[in-house]
Amino acid sequence: VIAPNGGGPDAGLHMPYQHVEGAILNVYRPSRWANWMFEAGPYDVQTNNITFGKGGFQGARGNNEGGDWFIENVFEEFDYPNEFFHNTQDNKLYFFYNATGAPPADAEYVVPQIKTLFNLTAQTRWNPIVGVTIRGLKMTATRYTYMEPHGVPSGGDWALDRMGAVFLEGTEQCTIDSNLVTRIDGNGVFVSGYNRNATVSNNEFSWVGANPVAVWGYTNETGANPLEGFDGTDGNHPRYTTVVNNLAREIGHYEKQSAFYFQGKVAESYLRYNVFFNGPRAGINFNDGFGGGDLLEGNLVFSSCRETGDHGPFNSWDRQPFLTTVRTGQPSVQMQWRELRNNFFIDNYNLQEGVDNDDGSAYYHTHDNFLVSGDQGMKNDFGGHDNWHYDNIYGYVKQGFGICSQLAGHVDAFFNNTLVMVSDNVGSGEGCSGPGATIVHDLSIFTPDGKATECGHSPPQSPGTTVSKLPPDEYIINLAKTKLGM
């Protein structure tokens, strides 16, 4: 673990401290890509220097520097309404009551003690738990887990603790349906390792400390093979997971590297008709290119990335190969195509893209979506390829596409799209020319002055492309309604 430098005492802190045992230092990574938590180590009362102790494993990308930070669980900082502090020196629980007068005599105080409310774990995947349904419950008051051991699921930036309020491992056809999952301090539903046809449906998630739904498989991670972690052909991962008709909001209160839905080393997941809003980082995160065959359909995602930089409603990475049998039934490092269709994504915080295909992402069909705002409509970088955007509406974006160079036979495509732009640059990047040039044609482009530049050419030279001045908002809204079947 690399402990960040910097972060001297601020004039607003109530130093010196008498005791820092149990104190936690919360530090943002630079660029706010994640946050780290450290136990307070040795403390020099003369210099107010606190040494970083255990921690720093809550994100997969370290850094030698730190960003914004704060300290919690020291008595001297117990100074604000609704704060509480358990003083281990006198064994008293202190609570800063946020009202006039004394707290009611019959007030109840809940101290979360357990991390998991329902644990469905089979002794072996060869004798799975089958057909269990958890329905119609209120789940609340699980304890925080951000200081529990974390792992790096795959090549993306996420790090996770493999636990949740509901934990599934070694199950088939189990369902989590119509529950209220609220004010839990760790993950919500965690689908781990071998699972088939798990369903998470019709639930409401709110005030969640980390990820409402996280799905994480295993590969051959524990052997002596120098390629360990590469081989997923044993099937010890979730497959055919369905996440449908859920509402998730106010999430990632503790761990900012959190998404409404996360998956790593998972195949053929189906996310349909969910509503996700008010989260700190990417709304939906695919951490790798394992297996593929996933479908995102009819989801509404907005107000993501409220507390971090980069990303948007959807983010993907594909930085490392995996061997699976998903695409053809035979071992292959090429995943099955993923499909994003009929989604409504609004990139209204820390603008980047509605669909951020980052760092090598490949084999995406993104079509018939309404993608509002962002620096650009389509992105592919650092070796990404086979990324096709078509029949989409991009509302009020700065640029249509920005892409890296491609190899012949593995090109990107951008066609039959409607672009409503706030500037006049349709597209640029290394993929504009050469044998691996991106396929571009039949764009309907709207700009403030009715002029546009595409790959350095003004007017655009792609076949079938038209350029007009910005239409009224009602025109764009009607296009979107038709596209989404509203």
C-alpha positions in Angstrom: 0.0 0.0 0.0 1.3 3.4 -0.9 0.4 6.0 1.7 -0.1 9.5 0.2 2.1 12.5 1.1 0.8 15.9 2.1 -2.2 16.8 4.1 -0.9 19.0 6.9 -3.1 20.0 9.9 -5.8 22.4 9.0 -6.6 25.5 11.1 -10.2 24.1 11.4 -9.1 21.0 13.3 -9.3 20.8 17.0 -5.8 19.6 17.6 -4.0 18.4 19.6 -5.8 15.1 20.3 -5.6 13.2 23.5 -6.3 9.8 21.9 -6.3 8.7 18.2 -6.9 5.0 18.9 -9.7 4.0 16.5 -9.5 7.2 14.4 -9.8 6.9 10.6 -8.1 9.1 8.1 -10.2 9.5 4.9 -8.2 10.6 1.8 -9.2 11.2 -1.8 -7.0 9.9 -4.5 -5.8 12.7 -6.8 -8.4 13.5 -9.5 -10.9 12.0 -7.1 -10.9 8.6 -8.8 -11.4 6.9 -5.4 -10.9 7.5 -1.7 -8.8 5.6 0.8 -9.3 5.0 4.5 -6.4 4.4 6.9 -6.3 3.7 10.6 -4.5 6.4 12.5 -1.0 5.2 13.4 1.5 6.7 15.9 0.6 10.3 16.8 3.1 13.0 17.8 1.2 15.4 20.0 4.0 18.0 19.7 4.0 18.3 15.9 0.4 17.0 15.4 1.8 14.5 12.9 -0.3 11.4 12.4 1.3 8.4 10.7 -0.8 6.4 8.3 -1.6 2.9 9.6 -3.5 0.0 8.1 -5.6 0.8 5.1 -5.4 2.4 1.7 -6.7 -0.7 -0.1 -10.1 0.7 -1.0 -9.1 1.5 -4.6 -7.0 -0.4 -7.1 -4.9 2.5 -8.3 -2.5 4.0 -5.8 -0.7 7.3 -5.9 2.2 9.0 -4.2 0.0 12.0 -3.4 -3.3 12.5 -1.7 -6.2 14.9 -2.2 -8.9 16.2 0.0 -8.9 14.5 3.4 -10.6 14.4 6.8 -10.3 12.6 10.1 -13.1 10.9 12.0 -13.7 9.2 15.3 -11.7 11.5 17.5 -13.4 13.1 20.5 -12.1 16.6 19.9 -13.9 16.7 16.5 -17.3 15.8 18.1 -18.8 19.2 17.4 -21.6 19.0 14.9 -25.4 18.1 15.1 -26.1 14.4 14.5 -22.6 13.3 15.2 -21.8 10.6 17.7 -18.8 9.3 19.4 -18.1 6.2 21.5 -15.4 7.1 24.0 -13.5 4.0 24.9 -11.8 5.8 27.8 -15.0 6.2 29.8 -17.1 3.7 27.8 -19.8 6.3 27.0 -21.7 6.9 23.8 -22.0 10.6 23.0 -24.7 11.9 20.6 -25.1 15.5 19.4 -28.8 15.9 19.4 -30.1 18.0 16.5 -33.1 19.8 18.2 -34.0 22.1 21.0 -34.0 20.5 24.5 -33.1 17.0 25.5 -33.6 13.9 23.4 -36.9 12.0 24.0 -36.6 9.6 26.9 -37.9 6.8 24.7 -35.5 7.5 21.8 -33.9 4.4 20.3 -30.3 4.1 19.2 -29.2 1.4 16.8 -25.6 0.3 16.7 -24.9 -1.9 13.7 -23.0 -5.0 14.6 -23.2 -7.5 11.7 -22.1 -7.2 8.1 -24.4 -9.8 6.4 -28.1 -10.3 7.0 -28.6 -13.2 4.6 -25.8 -15.6 3.7 -26.6 -18.1 1.0 -23.3 -19.9 0.5 -23.1 -23.6 -0.6 -20.4 -25.8 0.7 -19.6 -26.7 -2.9 -20.8 -25.4 -6.3 -21.5 -29.1 -7.2 -24.3 -29.0 -4.6 -25.7 -25.5 -5.0 -28.4 -23.8 -3.1 -31.4 -23.7 -5.5 -34.6 -21.7 -5.7 -34.4 -19.5 -2.6 -36.4 -16.3 -2.7 -36.0 -13.3 -0.3 -39.0 -11.0 -0.8 -40.8 -8.1 0.8 -38.4 -7.2 3.6 -36.8 -4.1 5.0 -33.1 -4.6 5.4 -31.2 -2.0 7.3 -28.4 -1.3 9.9 -25.5 -3.4 8.6 -22.1 -2.2 9.8 -19.5 -0.5 7.7 -17.0 -2.7 5.8 -14.6 -0.3 4.3 -11.8 -1.4 6.6 -12.3 -5.1 5.8 -9.9 -6.8 3.4 -10.4 -5.7 -0.2 -9.3 -7.4 -3.4 -8.8 -6.2 -7.0 -11.4 -8.0 -9.1 -9.7 -7.5 -12.4 -7.9 -4.9 -14.6 -10.2 -1.9 -13.8 -9.8 0.7 -11.1 -12.2 -0.8 -8.6 -11.3 -2.6 -5.3 -14.0 -4.5 -3.4 -14.7 -6.2 -0.1 -16.3 -9.6 -1.0 -19.4 -9.2 1.3 -22.8 -7.7 1.4 -26.1 -7.4 3.4 -27.2 -10.3 1.1 -24.4 -12.6 0.0 -24.8 -15.4 -2.6 -22.1 -17.9 -3.5 -22.9 -21.3 -5.0 -26.5 -20.7 -5.9 -28.9 -21.3 -8.8 -32.2 -19.6 -9.5 -32.2 -17.5 -6.3 -34.2 -14.3 -6.2 -34.0 -11.1 -4.2 -37.3 -9.3 -4.9 -39.4 -6.3 -3.7 -37.2 -5.4 -0.7 -36.3 -2.1 0.8 -32.6 -2.0 1.4 -31.8 1.2 3.2 -29.2 2.7 5.5 -26.7 -0.1 5.2 -23.1 0.8 5.5 -21.5 -1.7 3.1 -22.6 -3.4 -0.1 -26.2 -4.4 -0.7 -26.6 -7.6 -2.7 -23.3 -9.4 -3.5 -23.3 -12.2 -6.0 -19.9 -14.0 -5.7 -18.3 -16.9 -7.5 -20.4 -19.6 -9.0 -24.0 -18.4 -9.4 -26.5 -19.1 -12.2 -29.7 -17.2 -13.0 -29.6 -15.0 -9.9 -32.3 -12.3 -10.0 -32.3 -8.9 -8.2 -35.7 -7.3 -9.0 -38.1 -4.6 -7.9 -36.0 -3.5 -4.9 -35.3 -0.1 -3.6 -31.8 0.7 -2.5 -31.1 4.0 -0.6 -28.4 5.4 1.7 -25.9 2.6 0.9 -22.3 2.8 2.1 -20.9 1.2 -1.1 -22.4 -0.6 -4.1 -26.1 -1.6 -4.0 -25.4 -4.6 -6.3 -22.0 -6.1 -6.9 -21.2 -9.2 -8.9 -17.7 -10.7 -8.8 -16.5 -14.1 -10.1 -13.3 -16.2 -9.6 -10.7 -17.3 -12.0 -7.7 -19.6 -11.2 -6.3 -17.2 -8.8 -4.6 -19.4 -6.2 -2.4 -21.9 -8.1 1.3 -21.7 -9.0 0.6 -21.2 -12.7 2.3 -18.0 -13.9 -0.9 -17.2 -15.8 -3.1 -17.4 -12.7 -6.1 -15.2 -12.8 -6.3 -15.5 -16.6 -8.3 -18.7 -17.0 -12.1 -18.5 -16.4 -13.1 -21.7 -18.2 -14.0 -23.6 -15.0 -17.2 -21.5 -14.8 -16.6 -20.4 -11.3 -18.3 -17.0 -11.9 -21.8 -15.5 -12.0 -23.7 -16.1 -15.3 -27.2 -15.1 -16.4 -27.6 -12.6 -13.5 -30.7 -10.4 -14.0 -31.0 -7.0 -12.4 -34.4 -5.6 -13.3 -36.9 -2.9 -12.2 -34.8 -1.7 -9.3 -34.5 1.8 -7.9 -31.1 2.9 -6.4 -30.2 6.3 -5.0 -28.0 8.0 -2.5 -25.2 5.4 -2.6 -21.4 5.3 -2.0 -21.6 7.3 1.2 -18.3 5.9 2.5 -16.6 4.3 -0.5 -16.6 6.7 -3.4 -15.3 4.1 -5.9 -18.8 2.7 -5.9 -21.5 2.1 -8.6 -25.1 1.3 -8.5 -24.1 -1.9 -10.3 -20.6 -3.4 -10.5 -19.4 -6.5 -12.2 -16.0 -8.1 -12.6 -15.2 -11.5 -14.1 -18.9 -12.1 -14.9 -20.7 -13.1 -18.1 -24.1 -12.7 -19.7 -25.7 -10.3 -17.2 -28.9 -8.5 -17.9 -29.7 -5.0 -16.6 -33.1 -3.9 -17.6 -35.5 -1.1 -16.7 -33.6 0.1 -13.6 -33.6 3.7 -12.3 -30.3 4.8 -10.8 -29.4 8.3 -9.5 -27.3 10.2 -7.0 -24.1 8.3 -6.8 -20.4 9.4 -6.3 -18.8 7.7 -9.4 -19.8 5.7 -12.5 -23.5 4.6 -12.4 -22.8 1.2 -13.9 -19.3 -0.2 -14.0 -18.0 -3.1 -16.1 -14.5 -3.7 -14.7 -13.2 -5.9 -17.5 -13.9 -7.8 -20.8 -14.6 -11.2 -19.2 -16.9 -13.4 -21.3 -19.3 -10.7 -22.5 -22.8 -11.3 -23.8 -24.2 -8.7 -21.4 -27.3 -6.6 -22.1 -28.2 -3.2 -20.7 -31.7 -2.2 -21.8 -34.2 0.5 -20.9 -32.3 1.9 -17.9 -32.5 5.5 -16.6 -29.2 6.7 -15.1 -28.4 10.3 -14.0 -26.6 12.3 -11.4 -23.7 10.0 -11.2 -20.0 11.1 -10.6 -21.2 13.7 -8.1 -18.1 13.4 -5.9 -15.4 12.2 -8.3 -13.8 13.0 -11.6 -14.0 11.0 -14.9 -16.7 8.6 -16.1 -20.4 9.1 -16.3 -23.6 6.9 -16.2 -21.7 3.9 -17.7 -18.0 3.0 -17.6 -16.1 0.0 -18.9 -12.4 -1.2 -18.9 -10.7 -4.0 -20.7 -7.1 -3.9 -19.7 -6.3 -7.7 -19.4 -7.3 -10.8 -21.4 -9.4 -13.6 -20.0 -10.0 -17.1 -21.3 -13.6 -18.2 -21.3 -16.0 -20.4 -23.3 -18.8 -17.8 -23.4 -18.6 -16.7 -27.0 -18.6 -20.1 -28.9 -18.5 -22.8 -26.2 -14.8 -23.2 -26.9 -11.9 -21.5 -25.0 -11.2 -18.0 -26.4 -9.8 -14.7 -25.2 -12.4 -12.9 -27.4 -15.5 -12.0 -25.5 -19.1 -12.1 -26.9 -20.4 -8.7 -28.0 -22.1 -6.6 -25.3 -25.3 -4.6 -26.1 -26.5 -1.3 -24.7 -29.9 -0.3 -26.1 -32.8 2.0 -25.4 -31.2 3.5 -22.3 -31.6 7.1 -21.1 -28.3 8.4 -19.7 -27.8 11.9 -18.5 -24.2 12.9 -17.9 -24.9 16.0 -15.7 -21.9 15.9 -13.2 -18.2 16.1 -14.1 -19.0 15.8 -17.8 -17.2 13.2 -19.8 -19.4 10.6 -21.6 -22.8 9.0 -21.2 -21.1 5.8 -22.2 -17.4 5.8 -21.3 -15.6 2.9 -23.0 -12.3 3.3 -21.4 -8.8 1.7 -21.7 -9.1 -1.1 -24.3 -12.8 -1.6 -24.2 -14.0 -3.7 -27.1 -17.0 -5.5 -28.7 -19.8 -3.1 -27.8 -23.0 -2.5 -29.8 -24.4 0.7 -28.4 -27.6 1.7 -30.2 -31.0 3.3 -29.9 -30.1 5.2 -26.7 -30.7 8.8 -25.7 -27.4 10.1 -24.3 -27.6 13.6 -22.9 -24.7 15.9 -22.3 -21.0 15.1 -22.0 -17.7 16.0 -23.6 -18.3 13.5 -26.4 -20.8 11.0 -27.5 -18.5 8.0 -28.2 -15.1 7.3 -26.7 -12.5 4.6 -27.3 -8.9 4.8 -26.2 -5.7 3.0 -25.3 -6.2 0.1 -27.7 -10.0 -0.1 -27.7 -11.6 -1.5 -30.8 -14.8 -3.0 -32.3 -16.9 -0.3 -30.6 -20.1 0.4 -32.6 -22.4 3.3 -31.9 -25.4 3.6 -34.2 -29.0 4.9 -34.2 -28.4 6.9 -31.0 -29.4 10.5 -30.1 -26.7 12.5 -28.4 -28.2 15.6 -26.7 -26.0 18.7 -26.2 -22.6 17.1 -26.4 -19.4 18.9 -27.1 -18.1 16.4 -29.7 -19.5 13.4 -31.5 -16.6 11.0 -31.1 -12.9 10.7 -30.0 -11.2 7.5 -30.8 -7.8 5.8 -31.0 -6.2 4.1 -33.9 -7.6 0.8 -35.1 -6.5 -2.3 -36.9 -8.1 -3.3 -40.2 -10.9 -5.8 -39.4 -11.4 -4.4 -35.9 -12.5 -0.9 -36.5 -15.0 1.3 -34.6 -18.2 2.5 -36.2 -20.3 5.6 -35.8 -23.4 5.9 -38.1 -27.1 6.7 -38.3 -26.7 8.9 -35.2 -28.4 12.2 -34.4 -26.0 14.7 -32.8 -27.2 17.9 -31.1 -24.0 19.6 -30.3 -22.8 22.7 -28.4 -19.7 23.1 -30.6 -18.9 22.2 -34.2 -16.3 19.4 -33.9 -18.1 16.2 -34.8 -15.1 13.9 -34.4 -11.4 13.6 -34.1 -8.6 11.2 -33.2 -6.3 8.6 -34.6 -9.2 6.6 -36.0 -10.0 9.2 -38.6 -7.7 7.8 -41.3 -5.6 4.8 -42.3 -6.5 1.1 -42.9 -8.3 0.9 -39.6 -10.3 4.1 -40.0 -13.6 4.3 -38.2 -16.8 3.7 -40.2 -18.7 7.0 -40.3 -21.9 7.7 -42.3 -25.4 9.0 -42.3 -25.2 11.4 -39.3 -27.8 14.1 -38.6 -25.8 16.9 -37.1 -27.2 20.0 -35.4 -24.8 22.9 -34.2 -25.3 26.5 -33.1 -24.3 27.9 -36.4 -25.2 25.1 -38.7 -21.6 24.3 -39.5 -19.5 21.3 -38.5 -16.0 19.8 -38.9 -15.5 16.1 -39.0 -12.0 14.6 -38.9 -10.6 17.9 -40.1 -13.0 18.4 -43.0 -15.6 21.1 -43.1 -18.2 20.4 -44.1 -18.2 16.7 -43.1 -17.4 14.3 -45.9 -18.9 11.1 -44.5 -21.6 9.7 -46.8 -25.2 10.7 -46.1 -24.3 13.2 -43.4 -26.3 16.4 -43.0 -25.6 19.6 -40.9 -28.3 22.0 -39.7 -28.8 24.7 -37.0 -30.0 23.6 -33.5 -33.7 22.7 -33.5 -36.1 23.6 -30.7 -35.9 21.5 -27.6 -39.3 20.1 -28.3 -38.0 18.5 -31.5 -35.2 16.7 -29.6 -37.6 15.6 -26.9 -40.0 14.1 -29.4 -37.1 12.3 -31.1 -36.1 10.8 -27.8 -39.7 9.8 -26.9 -40.0 8.0 -30.2 -36.6 6.3 -29.7 -37.3 5.1 -26.2 -41.0 4.2 -26.9 -42.3 6.7 -24.4 
